Amino acid sequence: MPPTIGRIAALRRYPVKGLSPDDLEAIDVLPGQPIAGDRSFAIENGPSGFDPAAPAFIPKQRFLCLMKNARLAGLATAFDLATSTLTVRRGEDTALTADLSSEDGRAATAAWFTEFMDGELNGPLAVLPAPGGHTFSDTAKGFLSLINHASVTAVGAMVGAAVDPLRFRGNLEIKGFDAWEELDWAGRELVSGEVRMTVVKRTARCAATNVNPATAERDLKIPVTLMKSFGHADCGVYVEVTTPGRLEVGAPIALAAA
């Protein structure tokens, strides 16, 4: 049987953990590395124990994150990778512009979010840059998070509402595959142009997916619904780039023969 050939539906980078993504039309990817600039900053909510000299995985609850801080979804943020400039908008107004490569810029960002997050603080806020090749992703490894649009549509049918793929905060969104088939792809290889990626593991979902990215309201119960229906809360997978190249929105993507 010939392999199913789908398409790349979206590419997204999340420069600051918990904040909104930058949509990409194309991105060059390297073996064993995340998308450049993805989760390269996090906002520490009280002392997290993160040591930049020995960077390691830190649970997301120690940073501002949608799982705990739904109001973050009410902000529209953009990040200029070339200048390390973060822009935060509330409605039509620009609320903050700061250079996260500088101590002054990170301090200004922490001060702004301290006021914005009043009532949800566990201690002083601090903007942490990821040193070296570290990433503040949920895996702390060089993986890309992949979302299958058909599975998202199936989730919507289960909860009785339209579900935006943005709830799942993926780097790589694909279409043209059957719902849930990606959950059986561990160890398999995906190919798009010159890029080859190995599927590493399923992605277990948390309460962040309950937050509506348009309204910042917790209006669905996605992990609970998945658990009741399947006995797990998995939706999407992590992939690791093994052969470098360029990923592009609209480009074909195929599951290599087993």
C-alpha positions in Angstrom: 0.0 0.0 0.0 1.5 3.4 -0.9 2.1 5.8 2.0 -0.5 8.4 2.8 0.7 11.8 1.7 -0.7 14.8 3.7 0.2 18.4 3.8 1.8 20.8 6.4 -1.1 22.9 7.5 0.8 25.3 9.9 4.2 26.0 11.4 4.5 27.8 14.7 7.2 29.0 17.1 6.4 29.9 20.7 9.3 32.2 21.7 8.1 32.7 25.3 6.6 29.8 27.2 2.9 30.4 27.8 2.5 33.3 25.4 1.1 33.3 21.8 2.9 31.9 18.8 4.6 33.4 15.8 3.2 31.8 12.6 5.8 30.8 10.1 5.6 30.1 6.4 8.8 28.1 6.3 11.6 27.2 8.7 15.0 25.4 8.4 15.3 22.6 10.9 18.3 20.8 12.2 18.8 17.3 13.7 18.1 16.9 17.4 17.1 20.6 17.7 13.7 22.3 18.2 12.5 25.0 15.9 15.0 27.9 16.3 13.7 30.3 19.0 11.0 28.0 20.3 10.4 28.3 24.1 13.7 30.2 24.3 12.3 32.2 27.2 10.1 31.5 30.2 8.7 33.7 33.0 9.5 32.3 36.3 6.6 32.5 38.8 8.5 32.6 42.1 11.8 30.7 42.5 11.8 27.7 40.1 15.2 26.2 40.9 16.3 26.6 37.3 20.1 26.7 37.1 21.4 28.3 33.8 24.8 26.7 34.5 23.2 23.2 34.5 19.9 23.6 32.6 17.4 20.8 33.1 13.7 20.2 32.8 11.5 22.3 35.2 7.8 21.6 35.5 5.7 24.1 33.7 3.8 25.0 36.9 6.9 26.9 38.1 6.5 29.3 35.2 3.6 31.4 33.9 1.7 28.9 31.7 -1.8 28.5 30.3 -2.5 25.4 32.4 -2.4 27.7 35.5 -2.8 31.2 34.1 -5.6 31.3 31.5 -5.5 35.1 31.3 -2.3 34.9 29.3 -4.4 33.8 26.3 -6.0 37.3 26.3 -2.6 38.8 25.1 -1.4 38.9 21.6 2.4 38.7 21.5 5.0 38.7 18.8 8.7 38.2 18.9 11.4 39.4 16.5 14.0 36.7 16.6 16.7 39.0 14.9 16.4 41.7 17.6 15.0 39.6 20.5 12.2 42.1 20.8 9.0 41.0 22.5 5.8 43.0 21.7 2.7 42.5 23.8 -0.7 43.8 22.8 -3.9 44.0 24.8 -6.8 44.5 22.3 -5.7 47.3 19.9 -3.1 48.7 22.2 0.6 47.9 22.4 1.2 47.4 26.1 4.9 46.4 26.1 7.9 46.4 23.8 11.1 45.0 25.3 14.4 43.6 24.2 14.7 40.2 26.0 18.4 39.9 25.2 19.1 42.7 27.8 18.7 42.6 31.6 16.8 45.9 31.4 14.3 44.5 28.9 13.8 41.3 30.9 13.3 43.4 34.1 10.7 45.6 32.3 8.9 42.6 31.0 8.8 41.0 34.5 7.5 44.3 36.0 4.7 44.5 33.4 3.6 40.9 33.9 3.8 41.3 37.7 1.0 43.9 37.4 -0.9 42.0 34.7 -0.8 38.7 36.7 -1.8 40.2 40.1 -3.5 37.6 42.2 -1.8 34.7 40.5 1.8 35.2 41.7 3.7 32.6 43.6 6.6 35.0 44.2 8.7 37.5 42.2 8.5 37.1 38.4 11.7 36.8 36.4 12.2 36.3 32.6 14.7 33.5 32.1 16.6 33.0 28.8 17.3 29.5 27.8 21.1 29.0 27.7 22.9 27.2 24.9 20.6 24.6 23.2 18.2 24.4 26.1 14.5 24.9 25.6 11.7 25.5 28.1 9.4 23.0 26.3 7.6 20.3 28.2 10.2 17.8 27.2 13.4 20.0 27.5 14.7 18.1 24.4 15.0 19.0 20.8 11.6 17.8 19.7 8.9 19.4 17.6 5.3 19.0 18.7 3.1 17.6 15.9 -0.7 18.0 15.7 -3.0 16.1 13.3 -5.9 18.3 12.3 -8.2 15.3 11.9 -7.7 14.4 15.5 -8.5 17.9 16.6 -11.7 17.7 14.6 -12.5 14.4 16.3 -11.9 16.1 19.7 -14.4 18.8 18.7 -17.0 16.1 17.9 -16.4 14.6 21.3 -16.8 17.8 23.3 -19.6 19.2 21.0 -17.8 22.4 20.0 -15.4 23.6 17.4 -11.8 23.2 18.6 -9.0 25.5 17.4 -5.7 23.5 16.9 -4.0 26.4 18.7 -5.3 24.9 21.9 -2.7 22.2 21.5 0.2 24.6 20.9 2.0 22.5 18.3 5.0 23.5 16.2 3.9 21.4 13.2 0.3 20.9 12.1 -0.6 18.4 9.4 -3.7 17.5 7.5 -4.7 14.7 5.1 -4.3 11.8 7.7 -7.0 9.9 9.6 -7.9 10.9 13.1 -5.8 9.4 15.8 -3.5 7.4 13.5 -0.5 9.5 14.7 -0.8 7.8 18.1 0.5 4.6 16.6 3.5 6.2 14.8 6.1 5.9 17.5 9.4 4.8 15.9 8.1 5.6 12.4 9.5 8.2 10.1 7.9 11.3 8.5 9.3 12.8 5.4 8.8 16.3 4.0 11.2 17.3 1.2 14.7 16.7 2.5 13.5 16.7 6.1 13.2 13.4 7.9 11.7 13.1 11.4 11.3 10.2 13.7 8.2 10.0 15.8 9.3 9.8 19.5 6.2 9.5 21.6 2.6 10.6 22.2 1.8 13.9 23.8 -0.3 13.7 26.9 -2.5 16.8 27.2 -3.0 19.0 30.3 -5.6 21.6 31.3 -4.0 24.2 29.0 -6.1 22.8 26.2 -9.2 23.8 28.1 -8.4 27.5 27.5 -10.0 29.1 24.5 -7.2 30.9 22.7 -9.6 33.6 21.4 -11.4 34.4 24.7 -9.0 33.2 27.4 -11.9 31.3 29.0 -11.8 27.8 30.3 -14.7 26.6 28.3 -14.0 23.0 27.5 -12.8 19.9 29.4 -10.6 18.2 26.8 -8.2 16.0 28.9 -11.1 14.8 31.0 -13.1 13.9 27.9 -10.2 12.1 26.3 -9.6 10.1 29.5 -13.2 9.1 29.7 -13.3 8.1 26.1 -10.0 6.4 25.6 -8.4 5.9 29.0 -5.7 8.4 28.2 -5.3 12.1 27.4 -3.0 11.8 24.4 -3.5 13.9 21.3 -0.5 14.6 19.0 3.0 13.3 19.1 6.6 14.6 19.5 9.0 14.2 16.6 12.7 14.6 16.3 14.4 15.8 13.2 17.1 13.4 11.9 17.9 14.9 8.5 18.0 18.7 8.1 16.1 20.8 5.6 13.3 23.2 5.2 9.7 22.7 6.3 7.1 24.8 4.4 3.4 25.4 4.9 1.5 23.6 2.1 4.4 21.1 1.4 3.7 17.4 1.2 4.5 15.3 4.2 4.4 11.5 4.2 4.7 8.6 6.6 7.6 6.4 5.4 6.9 2.8 4.8 7.5 0.7 7.9 
